[in-house]
Amino acid sequence: MAETESEQLLNEIGRLLMEDHDYPSEPTLLYAQLDHNMIGESIFKELGNQFLYRWPVNERLPYALLELWEAQDGRDRWSELEYVLRDGSFEVAYFFPDEIDQKEDVTERRERSLRRHFGEKPIVYAPWPPEDDAQDYDL
């Protein structure tokens, strides 16, 4: 059976997450928020007794997410995605605008997602990259 465009993009997202040369490990959570001309992705790696927040290291990841978002039919598109990579496979959950409490910050939703999938552990956030190392994306 041939893969759909969405299935191909989901597989590509998993490959891109594993291209983190410093932390290619599983399990990994990608929590992404998308809208017209906006992509926000957060990546967390489980490292023993803590979670490590990772800056996206692959420039292709936001484009793959945008292609997945744009592949939806109609005007009612999901706005947030939970992508869990573990044991060589992935699970995806989509959240639509009417399912999201707009008064709640996305950081609260992504941390709740992280804890729901992997339990209670401290989160270690990497320092901001130097301004000249920050990635720029053309949309």
N, C-alpha and C positions, 0 to 999 in steps of 0.2 A: 504494500500500500504506500502510495506517495505521501510525503509530508506536506501539510499545508504551509502556506507562507508564515503563519503564526507559529507553527511547530518548529520550523526552521529557525526563526528568530529567537524563540525560547531556547533552543539548543545552542545557538550562537552566544546568547547571553551567558549561559553556563560555562562555555569555553572561555569567554572573555574574563569571567570572574576567576577562573583557575589560572589565568596568565599572570597573576600577581606573583612575580618571582621571589619576593621576600616572604610572602605568606600565601602559598598556593593551597593551603589546607582547607579541608572541610571540617565542620560545617560552616556555612556562610549564609548570611541573610543580606539580601539586597532589598531595600525599601525605597521605592521610587514614587515621585509625584510628578505628573505631567499635565500640561495644558498647552494651549496654542503658544508657540515660541517660548516654552518654559520646560526645563527638565531639571529635576532635583533628585539626585541619587545618593543614597547612604548605604555604605557597605560595612558589615560587621563580621568579623572572624572570631570564632570561639577558640580561645587559647587556654586550655586547662581550666583554671579557676577565674577567668576573666574574659571579657569581650574586648576586642580591639577594633576601633573605628578606623577604617581605611579610606584614604582619598582614592578616587577612581584612578587607576594607573593605566588604563587602556583607553585611548581616545575614541575607539570605535563603540564603546559601551553606550554613551548617550544617544548615538545615532541608531543603534540597534533598538534601544528603548523607544525612540521616537518613531521608527518604522513600525514597531509592534503596535504602538498607540494609533498611528495613522491607518493601520491595516483594518481597523474596526469599521464595520458598516454603520452608516447612519450618524445622527447627531449625538446620540446618547453614548458617549464613550466613558470608559472607566477613567478615573483621575488618579488613583493610587494603586500600586502593585506591590505585592509581597512575594519575593522569589527566594525560596529556601533550598539550598543545595546541601545535600548530605548523603553519605553512603553511595556515591556515584549516580544519584538521581536527583530530580528537583520536583518541588511542589510550587504551584503558583496560585495566588488568590488575587482577584481583582476587586477593587472597591469603587463604586460609582458615586457621583456627587451627592445623591440623595441618601446614601448610606453613611455619610461622613458628617460629624458634628463640626460645622464651620467655626464654632467658637473655640474648638480645641486645636491646639497647635500641632503641626505635623510631627514635631519632635516627640510629643507625648504618644502619638499613635505608633510611631516607629519603635520607641522603647517598649511599649506594651506588646507589640508584635514580637520583638526580640525575646522578651521574657516568656511569652506564651509558647514560643517554639523551643527555647533553650534554657529556661529557668532563670533564677535570680543569681546574678553575678555582677560584679562591678564592671563598668564600661570605662575603658582607657581611650581617651581622645588624643589623636596625634596633634602636634602643634600645627598651626597654619603654615602652609608652604611659603617660602619667600615669594614676593610678588612676581619676580621674573620667572619663577617655576610654575606659577598657576596656569592651568589650562584654559585656553579660550576656544569657544566653539562657534562656528558659523551656522546659523539656522536659516 
